[in-house]
């Protein structure tokens, strides 16, 4: 969704350049909040790659461990791509907003 910039954009304090460190914070927080909320592991469960072991608590623990490892490994592989994408897109949006403000 592209937000149409309004003249009051000048009142929003923005960094000059979004850095890799800020991208890393974004990626780390996104993965942390998603993992804590269960959305990433829930998505793994929905794939049906393993069957829920009804009635066996030990196997249920193993099931959770397997899903947790898969999710962690996916997050680890995606992290650098997420960081780079966040930095690029955030810089594009902030640059556009500064330009629209300058044009007003």
C-alpha positions as CSV (number, residue, x, y, z in Angstrom):
1,X,0.0,0.0,0.0
2,X,1.5,3.3,-1.1
3,X,0.6,6.2,1.2
4,X,0.1,9.5,-0.5
5,X,2.4,11.9,1.2
6,X,0.9,15.0,2.7
7,X,2.6,18.3,3.4
8,X,2.8,17.5,7.1
9,X,5.3,14.7,6.4
10,X,8.0,17.4,7.1
11,X,6.9,17.2,10.8
12,X,7.9,13.5,11.0
13,X,11.5,13.0,12.2
14,X,13.2,10.5,10.0
15,X,16.7,9.2,9.8
16,X,18.8,10.3,6.8
17,X,19.7,6.7,5.9
18,X,18.3,3.4,7.1
19,X,21.3,1.3,8.2
20,X,22.0,-2.4,8.2
21,X,21.9,-2.3,12.0
22,X,18.3,-1.0,11.8
23,X,17.5,-3.8,9.3
24,X,19.0,-6.4,11.7
25,X,16.9,-5.0,14.5
26,X,13.8,-5.2,12.3
27,X,14.5,-8.9,11.3
28,X,15.4,-10.0,14.9
29,X,12.3,-8.4,16.4
30,X,10.0,-9.7,13.6
31,X,11.3,-13.2,14.1
32,X,11.3,-12.9,17.9
33,X,7.7,-11.5,18.1
34,X,6.5,-14.1,15.5
35,X,8.1,-17.0,17.5
36,X,6.7,-15.7,20.8
37,X,3.3,-15.3,19.3
38,X,3.5,-18.8,17.8
39,X,2.7,-17.7,14.2
40,X,5.9,-19.2,12.7
41,X,5.5,-22.6,14.5
42,X,1.8,-22.6,13.8
43,X,2.6,-22.1,10.1
44,X,4.9,-25.1,10.3
45,X,2.2,-27.2,12.0
46,X,-0.3,-26.3,9.2
47,X,2.0,-27.8,6.6
48,X,1.1,-31.3,7.8
49,X,4.7,-32.5,7.5
50,X,4.3,-34.4,10.8
51,X,1.3,-35.9,12.5
52,X,0.4,-34.7,16.0
53,X,1.0,-37.6,18.4
54,X,-2.3,-37.7,20.4
55,X,-2.0,-38.9,23.9
56,X,1.8,-39.2,24.1
57,X,3.3,-36.2,25.9
58,X,6.9,-37.3,25.2
59,X,6.3,-37.5,21.5
60,X,4.4,-34.2,21.6
61,X,7.6,-32.6,23.1
62,X,9.6,-34.1,20.3
63,X,7.1,-32.8,17.7
64,X,7.4,-29.3,19.2
65,X,11.2,-29.6,19.2
66,X,11.2,-30.6,15.5
67,X,8.9,-27.8,14.5
68,X,11.0,-25.3,16.6
69,X,14.2,-26.4,14.9
70,X,12.7,-26.1,11.4
71,X,11.4,-22.6,12.2
72,X,14.7,-21.5,13.7
73,X,16.6,-22.7,10.7
74,X,14.2,-21.0,8.2
75,X,14.6,-17.8,10.2
76,X,18.3,-18.0,10.2
77,X,18.4,-18.5,6.4
78,X,16.0,-15.7,5.8
79,X,17.6,-13.1,8.1
80,X,20.1,-11.6,5.7
81,X,17.5,-11.3,2.9
82,X,15.0,-9.7,5.3
83,X,17.7,-7.2,6.5
84,X,18.7,-6.2,3.0
85,X,15.1,-5.9,1.8
86,X,14.1,-3.8,4.9
87,X,17.0,-1.4,4.4
88,X,16.3,-1.0,0.6
89,X,12.6,-0.5,0.9
90,X,12.7,1.7,4.0
91,X,15.2,3.9,2.3
92,X,13.0,4.1,-0.8
93,X,9.9,5.1,1.2
94,X,11.8,7.7,3.3
95,X,13.5,9.2,0.2
96,X,10.1,9.4,-1.5
97,X,8.6,11.1,1.6
98,X,11.4,13.7,1.8
99,X,11.1,14.4,-1.9
100,X,7.3,15.0,-1.7
101,X,7.9,17.2,1.3
102,X,10.5,19.2,-0.6
103,X,8.2,19.6,-3.6
104,X,5.4,21.0,-1.5
